Amino acid sequence: MLKLNLTLLALALFASCSPRKEKIPEIPAMPDRSDKMVIYQMMTRLFSNTNTTNKPFGTIQENGVGKMNDINKVALQGIKELGVTHIWYTGILEHAVLTDYTQYGIALDDADVVKGRAGSGYAIKDYYDIDPDLAVDVKNRMKEFEQLVERTHQEGLKVIIDFVPNHVARTYKSDVKPEGVKDLGEGDDNTVAFKASNNFYYLPGQSFQPPAQYNSLGGNSFPTKDKKYAEYPAKVTGNDQFTATPGINEWFETIKLNYGVDIQNNRAIHFDPIPDTWIKMKDILIFWANKNVDGFRCDMTEMVPVEFWNWAIPQVKAINTKIIFIAEIYNPAQYKNYLDKGGFDFLYDKVQLYDTLRLLINQKAHTVGIAHIQESLRGMNHQMLHFLENHDEQRIASPYFAGDAWKAVPAMVVSATIDQSPIMIYFGQEVGEPGAGAEGFGSDDGRTTMFDYWGVPQHQKWVNVGKCDGGQLSEEQKQLRQFYGDILKLSSRNRAIANGDYFDLTKLNQEQGNISHLISAYARWINEENLVIVSNFNSKTEKVKLNLPDDLASAMKLEKGKAYVGRDLLRSGAEIGFNESLHAEMELPAHSSFILKIK
């Protein structure tokens, strides 16, 4: 029998190899529901790469790259068994890279304006094409993508891809654009800083200069990084840097798209007639909608005027009414605007729930903040996308975040069960990938690189040389993956979580002195399905007392004077009694949760 460490002992309730001798029943399956989405974000070029060389700044030949064709039926089934409903294939569109594909008619990119060797998937080089790195047969890269979409659909999963509307690679040029389509920038008047009909913003009379310190990164491994990249007049950098000499921490490899907003002149708008950029970008969305994708994750949504989305999204949804739009957005004051006027289906919940849960994981916040967030999002809760990891954020298991994947268990339970919103995980999160190593431009910062050719070591243990069976995972990693599967399936299939109401229990019980500031408690219910969810963010066992108030009891149709039992729907097998006053007491292990079904 596996000897568990103290953290695992506290979390044995989630483990498929629990030390309990009796057989623990599986979570009962409920009919699949489309009401609550479970998204698996995949950095596509890293997901299926089995090369373990991991040479910093390594070439594609040295470090390898994953291919779309490797994401086969077995891989997709392995993802689906976690409870996933949608896969976000990140980095699909052709972006600037340093691998030479000139024999296929793809222009060579300049190392002075490409971050890393594999480049950022958000420095788009051709909106109408697929990243050649991802194809086995480069000439048939679009066909291989279409086959990936078809395979994904055959497994009952839906496809999300990136739409990057705010900026493009400095070397943007479409080689495969449809007949009659003009390239971005083609026909621009580059003698003026701003013109509503231009696709780009310009700095007349100035030449662009890449950051000087970038030239030294990678040493002699970048012989073409020679400061000879020529751009005159300079174009404005993607993150609104109106300078010909952006710094290394700016998005210097990209150029800003012009949607008819004169940024330097009090952001004056020029939307009549419809700007040319609007038309070009809408046509790109429609092109991919016709490729049978099911949704778009829209990068840096707020940097594009909401009026564009109001105009473009309905035209795309006229092609497919079920297609979804997810906004990467960081300003809560704009949430309602981008939902109601912009027409988005879902928004990132980063600066509120993610940031609060991250602090709680490290015991630097109070759980009552969760209820404040839910109240501030009233009416929008079901449209907020929850996550603990993505390509921009540090890995939970990294020393820069929690240093231990298990510490995030209560945060994951809260993210997945607090409301009807979608929940997302990032590939490797389910096996505790720490994002270790200095990959190249992606430094040793606790993130999995989005700029370099690389293998992802802990995730590769699940890939198991293409078998996708977890054959190389440790017992602890198998337990962690089992937990993720349990909570994701439960959140999408349980009626109270997927469609039910919410009631905060944290504030009341903290005021009554029943629970500490590191305990979160709330109820979710619908019809006769009544759940009480209690999570412990402390690194030690907490003694919890919990009172259910009269108004919640009435809503859940619980009778005062009658005793009830709450049975944990996770793997503890715990049964917690609620007395005639609807009061319960329990001991909650460190970094763990109970999802109590009240009977």
N, C-alpha and C positions, 0 to 999 in steps of 0.2 A: 504494500500500500504506500502511495506517495506520501512522503513526509512534507507537510506544508509549513512554510514559514508563517510568522505571526500575521502578516497581511493576508496571506491566502487562507489562514485559519478563519479569520474574520469573514472572509468572502467565500467560504466553502459552500455556502447556500447557493451560489451560482454555478458550482462546478459540476461538470459531467462526470468527473471522477471523484465525487464527494466521498469523505470518509464514512458516511453513514452506510451501514451494512445492507439495509433494506433498499429495494429499488425505488428511486424517486420518480414519480410519474412525470411524463412530458407535459409541457403546457398544452392544454387542450386546444386543438385547432378550431378556428372559427372560419366562416366563409370569408374568402378574400374580399377586401373592401378597397375601393379606390378613393375613399374619403380622406385618408391620411397617407401621404406619400413618404416613402423611405428612399433617400437618394444616396447612392454610392458614388463619390467622386473619385475618378481614376485619372492619374497623370498617365496618359495613354502610352507615351514612349518609355515609361519606367515600369509599368505594370507587369509585363510579360518578359522583361529582360532577365535572363538567367546568368549572364556574365558576372563574375564576382571579382574581376580585376580591380576595379575602382581606383584607377590612377587619377590623381587630381589633374584637371584640365585634359583628361584623356580624350582621344579621338573616338569616333564611332567604331573604328576597327579595334581599338584597344579595350574600350569599356562596353561595347555592344549597345543595342537599342531594342526595345520591344516593338513588335509588329502587330498590326490589326489582325492579321490572319491567326496569330497565336491566341487571340481572345476567342476561343472556340466554345463549343457546346459545354464541355466539362468546366471550363473556367466560368462561364456564365451561370451554370447551375450552382457552382460553389458560391458565387455572389448571391444568387437568389435565395439560397438556403439560409442566409442571414435575415431574410425578411424584406429584402430590397425590392422596390417597385420600379425605380428609375436609375439609370446609369448616366452620370455626367462624364462624357468623354472629353477630358480637358486637353487642349493643345492639338486639336484635330486640323485646324486650318493651316495652310502653308504660311510659315513665318520665316524670318531671316535665320539662317544657319551657316556654319562654316564648312560643312561637308560639301564637296564639289559635285553638283548635279548638272553641270553644263552640257554633258552628252545627251541629256534629256530636254534640252532647250530651256533650262532654268538658269537664270543669270547667277553668277557667283557673288556672294555677299562680301562686304568689306569688313574685316575684323575690327576696324576702328569703331564700328557702330553695331556690333553684335555682342551681347552680354553672354559670356561663356562660349563653348563650342557648339552646343545644341541650340542656343538662342532662347529667348523668351517666347512662349506661345502667345503672348499678348503684343508682340511686335509683328503684326500681320503683314505679309509680303504680297499675298494674293487672296482676296476674299472669296474667289471662285475656285480655289484649289485646295488639295489635301497636302499636308506635310509629307514630303517624299521619304523622310526618315521612317515613316510608319508602314511603308509598303514593301512587300517582298518583290513585286514587279513594279518598278517605279512608273513605267508607262501606263500601267493599269491601276494607279493609286485611287482614282475615283471609284472604279468598279469594286476595289477591295473595301472601300468605305461603305458603299451601298450593300455589299454582302454582309458587312459587320452589322449594319442597321437591321438587315433581314434576320440574321442569326439572333440578334438581341430580341427582336419581336417574336421570333419563334419560341423563345424561352419565357414569353409572357412578361418581358421587361420593356420599358420605354427608354427612349434615347433623348438626352439633353446634350447640346453642344454650346460652345461659347459663341457669343456675338460681341465683338470688340468695336464699339461704335465711336469711341472718342479719339483714337489715335492709330497710326499705322507705322510700319517700319520705315526708316528713312529711305530705304531702297525699294519702296513699294512699286510693283509693276506686275500687272496681271498678264500671264502668258496664255490663259485659257478662258478669258472672259467671253461671254456670249457675243455673237455677231451683233454689231451695231452699238455695243456698249463702249463708252469712252472711259479711259482710266481716270482715277482720281488725280487731280492736278493738271490733266490734259486740257489746255485752253485757259488755264489760270492767267490772270494779269499779275505777274510777280514784281511789277514796278511799284506796287502800292502795298502798304501793310495790311489793309483790310478792304475787301470788296465782297458784297453779299453773295455774288455768283461764284467766287473762288472756293475751291475745296480746302485750301490751306491758308494759314496766316504767314506773312513774310516779314523779314527784317531787311528792307532794301539797303543796299550799299554795304552789307556785312557778310562775311564768309563764316560758315559754321566751323567750329573747332571742337573736336572730341575732347573730353576731359584728359588733361595731361597725365594724371596719376593712373588712368586706365591703361596706358601704354605699357606699364611695368607689370601688370597682372599676368601671370602665366609665364613670364620670362621668355626664353627662347622657343617655347612651344608655339608661339604666335608670330612667325616670321612676317606675316602680312600686316601686323599691327604696326604701321609705319607712319601714322599721322598724315597720310596722303589722301585721305577721303576728302573729296571735293564737293561742296554744296554752296552754290551762290545763285541768288541771295539765300541767306540762311532762312530755314523755316523754323517756326516756333515749336518748342519741345512739348511732348504730349501732356505733361502735367502743368501746362500753362506757364512755362518759363519763357518769357519774352526776352531771351538773351541768346547771342550766338555762341556763348561759352558756358553751357550748363555744366553743373558739377557731376561727379561720379555717382552721387546718390540720387540724382534726378533721373527722369526717364529719357536720358539723352539719346537712346537708340530709336526713339519714336518721334513722330511729328503730329501735331494737333490738327484735328479736322475742324473745319469752319462750318457751323450750322446757322450762320446768319446772325451771330451775336458779335458785336464790336466790343470785345472785352476791354480794350484800352480806352474806350470812349463811354465810360459809365455803363458798360454792358448793354448798349443800345441794340434793340432787336430789329431785324430786317427780314420778316417772314412773308412778305407779300411783294413780289411773287414767291412761290415756294422755292427755297434755295436748292441749288443743284445737288448739294450734298445730301439733302433729305431724300431726293428721288433716287440717287445712286444707292444709298444705304437701305432704303425700303426694297429696292429691287434685289439686293443681296439677301435680305431676309426671306423674300418670296422664293428665291432660288433654292435656299436650303429647306424651306418648308415643303417644297415640291420634291425634296429628297426623302420625304417621310420621317424627318426628325419630329420628335414630340414636344420639344421645348427648347428655349434659349435661356442661358444664364448670361445676362447682359452686364458687361464689365463697366465699372465706374459710371453707373447710370446717371448720377447727378451732374456729371460734367457735360451732359448732353441736355439741351432744353426739354422740359416736360412737354412742350407743345409738339415736338417731333414725335414723341411716343404716342401722344394723343392722336396724331395723324396717321402714323405708320402701323401701330398694333392692330387696329380694326381691319386694315387691309390684309394683313397676314392671317388674321383669324377668319377672314372671309374664305380663305382657302381651306383652313382646318380649324373648326370651331373649338376643338379640344386642345390645341397647341397652347403651351404655357410659357409665360415670360416671368423670369426671376430677376430682380434688380439687386445688384451689388450697391448698397446704399448705406451711408454712415451718418446721416443727419436726421435724427428723429423728428425735427420740426418739418421735414419734407415728406415724411412717410405718407401722410394722408393725401398729399398732392400727387405723389407718384402712383398711388393706388387708384384714387378717384378720377383724376384728370389724365394721368399717364396711362392708365389701363393695365398696370402690372397685376399679375396674379399673386406673387409672393415677393417679399423683401427680406434681405439679410437682417437678422437680429443680432448684430455684432456688438454695437456699442452699449447695448443694454444687457441682454441676458448673457451673452458670451462673456463679456468683460466682468460681470458680477460673479458668474460661476467660476471663472478663472481665479478671481480673488478668493472666493470661498474654498476652492480646492487647496489653496495655500493659507487658509484660515486668516485672511486679511479683510474679511467683510462679514456682515451679518445677514442671516437668511431672510430677515424681514424685507430686505431689498428686493427679493424676488416678487413678493406680493405688490410692492410699489410699481415694479415694471409692468406686471400684468394689468394693474389698474390704469396705468398711463396708456396702455395699448388697447383699452376696451373698445370693442368693435372692430379691431384690426388683428386681434390675437391669432385668429385662424389663418392669417396671411403672412405670418412671420416665420422665416426659415431658420430653424435652430441647428447649431453645430458646436462642436468643441475643437475640431480640426478642419483645416482646408489648406490649400497650397500656400496661402499667405501667412498662416499662423504657425507658431512653434508647436512641435509635437508634444503631447502630454507627457510622454515618457522621457523627454529630454530634460537635462538638468536645468535648462532655462525656463521650464514650465513647472512640472510637478516632480520629475525624476522617477516616477513610479506610475505606470499605467493604471494600477488598481485604485489610486487615489481619486480618479475621475469617475468611479462607479456612481456615487450619489448625483454628481452633476449630469451624467449621462441619463440617469433615471428621470431627473427633473426635465432635461431637454426633451426627452422622448414622450413624457406623459403629462406635462403641465397644461397643454391645450391641444387643439385640433391641428396645429400647424405641422408642416413637413419637418422631418428630422433627417440630418445628413451626417454621414461619416466619410472620412478620407481613407483611401486604400492604405492598409497597413496599420491603421488605428486599432483594428480589432485584434491584432497580435502584439501590440505594444511597440511598434516601430519608433525608435527614439530620434531619427534624423541625424545621426552622429556622422562626423567627418567633415573635412573641408573639401568639397567636391570640385571646386574651381571658382567661378564667379560666385556660386553659392557657397559662402564661407561656412565655417563651423558655427552655426547660429541656431541649431535646434530645429531647423526646417529641412524638409526633403527638397533638394535642389529642383528648381524649375528652369535652370539655365544650362545644365551640363548633362553629358552622357554619364550614366551611373547605374549601378545596381542597388536595390533597396534590401539590405541583408535580412532583416527579420521577416519582411513580406516574402522574400524569395524562399524562405523555409516553407511557407504555405504553398507557393507555386511548385516547389519540389520538382525542378527540372521539367516543368510543363505538365506534370500530372495533376496539379491543382487539388491536391488531396490533404494538404497539411502534414505530409509524411515526415518533414524535418522539424516540425514544431516541438518545443518542449511541452511537458505536461501543463506547466503554468500557462503557456501561450494558448494551449487548447482550451483551458478553462476560461481564459479571457475571451476567446472567440465564442465560446459557448454562451457566456454572459451577454455579449453583444447580440448574438442571434436571438436569445430569449427576450431581451428588452425590445429589440426592433420588431420582432414578430408580434409580441404582445401589444405594442403601441399601435400597430397598424390594424390589428384584428379585433382588439377588444372594443366593444361598442362604446363604453363609457369614455375611453381615451380618444378614440377616433372621432366621436361625434357628441360626447357628453358635455355637461356643464362643469363649471369650476367654482370652488369655494376655498378661500384661504383659511387655514387653521393656525398658521404660524404666529401672527400678531397676537391673537386672543390668548393662546396658550403660553406665549412668552410673557405677556402682561400678568398672567395668573401664576407665573413662576413654575410652570410645568415643564418647560423645555428651555434649553440653552440657546444662545445666539447662533450655534452651529447646527441646529436641527431645523429642517424644513418639513412642513406638514400641510397638506391640502387634500380636498376631496374632489373626485370626478364621478359623475353619475349620469345615467340615462335610464329611464324606465325602472326596471328592477335590478339593474346592474350598478351596485354601489361600491365605490373604491375609496379607501383612505391610503394616501401615499406618504410615507414618512422616510426621510433621508438624513443620514448622519455624516456631516462633513468633518467631524472630529477624528483625530488619530487614536482615540481610545473609545471604548464602549461607553455609551450614554444611557442612563436610566431615564426613560421617557414616560411622562404622564400626559394623557391626551383627553380633552373634553370636546365632545361634539355639541355645538350650541343648538338651541331649540329650532332656529330658523333652518339650519341645515338638516336637522332630523326631520322636520316637516317636509322639506323638499325631497329628501331621500325616502320618505314614507317609513321612517323608523319610529317606533312607539316608545315613549318614556315609560318606565315600569316594566320593560321587557328586556331581557338580556340577549346579546348577540355575540357571534364569533366572527373574527376577521381572520381569514386564511390567506397566507402569503402566496401570491401567484408566481413568485420567483421560486428558487429551488431550496429554500430553507425548510419548507414543510411546517413553518411556524403557524400556530393558531393562537391568536390574541383575543382574550375575552373583553367585551364591552358590557359593563354592568347595567343595572336598571336605570342609572343616571347617565348612561352613554359615556362612561368614563373608562379608559383603558390604561394599563401600565405595561411597559415592555422594556427589555434591554436590547438596544440596537448596537451591533458590533461596529467597530471603526470602519469608516469609508464604505458604508453599506446602506441599503434601503429595504423597506418592506412595502409591497403593494398588496394591501389587505382588502380582500373581497368580503364584504359584510353580509353575513347570513343570519 
